């Protein structure tokens, strides 16, 4: 396992960070046995769904991926007393803190059948499938590819994966000991490189050749521990509502959030936030230097939302400009060189650092007041035993410093904007969802005129 993946794996023991990919399909009344056989058959040719994690004693080396076969523990149905769309989301919300044990299985598929009121399904019932993945297994793009292989029109055109044997303890410990001298030397070399890169990066910033890092922001009520009760709300729109010439879906969604958040906070007595900002998860396409390729290739960048700009078209342009600049900065070689010590960090040191992190205190400064993750999940050609896909959604995890996150997920001509919140901080999720929907519509009207 790469250090980046191990970092997410070990962090999940302190704060749940599993991914939950929701797909709604027409319910054609297939039997449970048919569903089970379908999932079992598809997993045969999906290598990512045929592994589990094997730890190394005392975390002296990074964990290993080893083979496991499909089992009934990986598929579970949740009967609902009142199977409505919102009751289904409420049940998913209750399960968000129940992370998978990747040592047993890094994934689980939750099914809700005969759900009424799913957008795009009129009065007919729907099947809601929620693919839960350990974040160590996949980032957003890889997770979407796994789901596409599972629900795609044809089985994945791949041979059965090569068997990954469980390494013996003497073997793993020997490897760990043999790596230590190289890791120690690597830390020194990478430390010197990071120092020099920081110096050179500051020179570029001073000359105006590289965007400067954004200053941290004062926290708001949203940057507080979310509490035990979580809420999920999903706003569904046609793709055209969030797409306009020269404006991406991500920028349109950020503009809508820049409109919705101040309005909701003002209604609930919070002061105006002039430096409102968001952390945006972006794909990292730059080749890695680590000898072990990571399953997680993403970065979080901080973006201003310009709530005091009254013209929404101008505001969208400002957000787009800052987002582009943040992407350029995050991909710059000098910035990346400062982060490469992780590649050579001994596993025991990384694990100890994660174990010692405080995860229950609100921060004194933040890089964003909410989080946005945006993923295009492709064509609407997915199905579950003949039932066509209706929509897809996702729910980025909360933390002690983030009580509201947003997800933007497209499939075919439908896009969903989700809000995942903690009831202790966001006491009226229905009101926020209504404001968010109105803000999306308002931004769409302005950008398309």
N, C-alpha and C positions, 0 to 999 in steps of 0.2 A: 504494500500500500504506500502511496506517495505521502510525504509529510503533509501536504495540503489536505488530502483526504483523511489522514489520521487526525489532523487537527479538528475537523468537523465531527469525526467519529467520537473522539474523546470529549469534545465539547457537549455532545448530545446527552452525556451523563449528568451534566450540570444544568443545561437548559435545552428542552426539546427543540430540535431543528429539522425534523423529518419534513419531506415534501409530500403534499397531498394533491394529486392530480385528479380532478373531478371531470367525468364525462357522463353526459346524459344521452340515453338511446331510447328509441321507441321500444315499448315492451310488447313483444309478440307472443308472450306466454310460454316461453321455453321452460322446460323442466330444470330443476336444480342439477340433476345428473347431467343434462346436456351442457349446462353452463360449466360444470366442473370438468367435464371431458374436454370442452373447448379450451379452457384455460390451461389444463394440463398438457394438451397437445401443442398449443402455441409456445409454451415455455421451453419445450424440447429444443427449439432452434433459436432461442434468445439467450445467449451466454450470460448477460447481466442478471437474468432471473434464475440462474442455476449456480449461484455462489453463496457463500456465507463468510464471515470473518473468523479468523483464528488468531487469538492474541498470543504474544510472546511473553513468557514469564517475566514478571517485574518490569514489563514495558522496556526491556533492554534493547529491543529493536521494534521497528514498525510492524503492525499487524499484517497478516497474509490473507489473501483471498483464496479460498479453497472450494471445491465442488460440493454441492448438495443437490439432491433430486427434489422434484416437486412433491409437496405434501399437502394434505387437507388443512393443515394449520395455516397455510398461506391464503386461503380463501374463506371468507366468512360472510354470512348473510345476517342483516339486521332487520328483523320484522318491526314495523312501526304500528303502534296502535291507531294513529291517525296519519296515514302516509301522504302528507301534503309536502310540497316543495320546501316550504320554510321549516316544517318539522324535520325534514330530512337534513337540511343544513344545520339545524339545532343539534341533531344527533351527531353529525360530523364534528361540530364545534366541541362537543363534550369529549371527543376522542383525540383531540389534537395534542393533549399532553401525554398520551399513551404511546410513547415511541417504540418502534420495533427494537428487538434485541438482535442486532446484526450478527451476533455470534450464532444465533439460531437461524434467522432469515433476515436479510436486509429489506424485505418487501412484504406487503400484505395487500390483498385486494378485498375491499369492502363493497358489498352489494346491497342496494335498496330496491326492491321490486314493487311494481304497481303504484308508483308515486304519481300523485295528481298535481296538476297545476304547474308543471315544468314549462318554462317559456318555450314557445315553438312547437308545443305538442297539443295545443287546444285542450279538449276535454279527454283526450286519450291518455292512458297510463304510460309511464316511462320507467326505465331501469336506470338508476344512478349508480355508476361504478366509480369508486374512489381508490386510486392506486397510491398506496402509501409507500414511500421509499426512504430509506436511510440516506441522508445527504452525502454520506461517504461514498455511496454507490453511484451517484449521478448529480450533475448540476441541472439547471433548467432545460437546456437544449438536449442533453443526453436523456433526461427523464422523458421529454416529449418523444424522442426517438424510440425509447423502450415502449411507451404506450402505443405508438404507431405500429410497432412490430407485433404487439399483443392484439390490437383491434383492427389492424389493416385489412384490406380486401383479400390479401393472400398471405400465407405464412411467410415468415422471413426466409429469404433465399440464402440460408447459411447452413453449413453442416453442423451436426451436434458439436458443442464446444469440447475442447480438449480437457481431459480430466486433470484437475489441479489437486495434487495429493496434499494431505495434511503434513506439514513439515514436523520432524521430530524435535523435541526440546534440545537435545545436544546440537543438532544442526543449526537451529535458530540462534542459540547462544554463541556458538562458534562464529557464525556470520557476524553477529553483533560485536563480538570482541575484535574480530579482524577489521571491522569498519572504523573502530574508534580512532586509531591514529590518523587515518585519512580525514575523518570528520573534524578532529581537533585542528589539523593543519588547515582544512578548508574554512573553518570558522575564522581563523586569523586572516587568511587571504581575502575572504569575502568581507570581513570587517574593514580591512584597509580599502578595498574596492568601494564599499558603501560610503566611507568617509570621503574619499575623493569624488565619488559621484555626487554626493550632497554638495560639496564645495562647487563643483562645476555646474550643477543644476542651479544653484543660487546665482551664479554669474550669468547664466542664460536668462533667468527671470529678471535680473537687474537691467539687462540689455533689451528686454522686451521680446526676446526670441522664444520664450516658453511661458505659458500661463502660470501665474503664481498660485500656490495652494490657497484654498479658501480658508478664511479665518473661522474658527469654531463659533457656534451660535449659542445664545442663552437658551436653556431648555424651556419648554412650556409644560402645561399639565399633561400633554401627550407623552412626554418623556419621563414617565413614572411607571413603576411596576403595575402590570395590567390586572393583577388579582386572579383568583382561581376561575372565574367564569368568563368564558370567551363567547363572542358573537360573530356570526358570519352573515354578510349580506351581499347579494350579487345583483348588479345592474346589467341587463342584457340589451344590447343595441345592434342594429345592422352595422356592418363595417363602415359603411358610408357616413355614419354619424360621427366617426372619429378620424376620418381621412379627408384631407383636402390637398389641393395642389401646393407642393412645397412644404407640407406639414406632415410629419410622421404620426402614427397612432400614439407612440410614446409621448411625444410633445403635446399632442392634443389632450391626452389623459392628464399629464402634469398641469396643463393650463386649467383643466376642469377642477383638479384637486386644489389648485391655487385659489380658485373661486369658492369652493365648498368649505375648505377648512376654516378660513377666517369667519365665514358666515355662521358655521356651527359653533365655533368657539365664542363668538360674540353673543349668540343666543344663550349661551350657558355661562356668561359672566366673566369670560377670560379676557385679558387685555389684548389690545391690538399687537400683532407680531410683525414689525416692519421687515425683519430679515428671515421671513419664512423660507424654509428650505426642505429638500427631500434628498434621501439617499437613493440612488438609482442603480439597480443591478444591471451590469452590461457584460456581454460576452467578451472573453479575453481570447483573441485569435492569434496572439504572438506566440511563437514556438517556445516551449519551456526549456530551461536548462537542466532541470532535474533528470537524473538517469532513470527515474521511474515516472512514467507518464501519469498525469493526474486525471481523475475522472471529473474533477471540478475545475473549470476554467472560466471563472467570472471574477469581476471586480465590482466594488461598490464605490460610486463617485458621488460627490456632493454637488447639488444644483440649487441655485437660487430660484425662487418662484415669483418674485416681483409682485407681491399683492397690492402694492400702491400704484401700479400702472393701470389706469382706468380702461385703456383701449386693449381689448382682449387679443386683437390681431397683433398689436405691437408687443404685448406681453408674451404671446406664443413665440414671436421672433426672438425676444430676449432670452427666453428659456432655451430655445434651440441653439442659439449662439453659445450660451454658457455650457450646455450639454456637449456641444462639439468641442469646445475648448478643454473641458474636463477629460474627454476621450483622448484628445491629443496628448495631454499631460500624462495621463495614466499609462499610455502606451510608449512613452519616451524611454529610450534606453537608460538614461541617467536616473530616472525615477525607478525603473524596474531593478536596476543594479543595486539599489539600496535595500531591496527586499529579498535578495537571493540567499541570505544567510539561512533562511528556513530550509533550503535544499540540503544543507549539510549539517543541520542541527541534530545531535543525537536524540533518539526517540525518548529516552528517559528524561532529558531536560525539557523537551516540549511537553511531555505529559505532566511533569511537575508544575510547569508554568500554567497550564490550563487548569489543573486541579487547585491551584492557589488563587485563581481569579475570583474576585468578588462579583457575584451575579445577582445580588438582591438589593443593590443600592442604586438610587437614581443618580445620574451624573451631574456634575457642575457645569459642563459644556457639552454640546452635541454637534455632530456634523449634519444632522437633518432632524426634522420634526416628525417625519413619516418616512416610509420606505415604499418604493415602487419597483415591482418586477414585471417586465413585459416580455412575453414569449408568443411568437406566432407558431401555432401547432399544426399548420399545414392545411391541406385540402380536407373538405368534409366528406371523405370517402371511407371513414371508419364505420364499423358496425359491430354489433354484438348479436350473433346468431340471427342475422337478417334484419335486426332493428337498426335503422340509420341513426347516425350521431346527430344530436340536436344542438349541443353547446359543450363548451369545456370551460373550466375555471380552476383557480388555484388560490392558495391562502398562505402567503409568506409568513414565517414564524414571528411571534412577538418575543420581547425580551424585557429585562428590567428597565431598559432605557427606551423602549418603543412599545407603546400601547395601541398603536394603530398602524397597520400596514395595508398596502393596496397591491392588487395583482391585475394585470391586463393580459388577457389570453384570447387569441383569435383562432377560429377554425372555419374554413370556408369563408362565407360572407357574414358570419356572426362574430361579435366580439363581446366579451364580458369584462366588467370592471368590478372587482371584488373588494370588500372592506373586511378586514379581520381586526377585531378590537377587543379590549378588555373592559368588562362592564364596570369595574371599579373606576375607570378613567373616562370612558365614553358611555354614559348612563342611558342614552337614548339612541341605539343603533338604527332603529327604524327612521327616526328623524334625519340622521346623518345620511342614510341611504337615499331618502327622498331628496335632500339637498344635493347630493352627489349626482343623482339622475338629472335634476334640473340644470345643474352646472354643465354636465356633458352636453345636454341639448342646447344650452345657451352658447357654449363654445363652438359647437358644430354649426349653428346658424351663422355665427360671425365668420368663421373660417371658410365657409362654402359660398358666401355671398359674392 
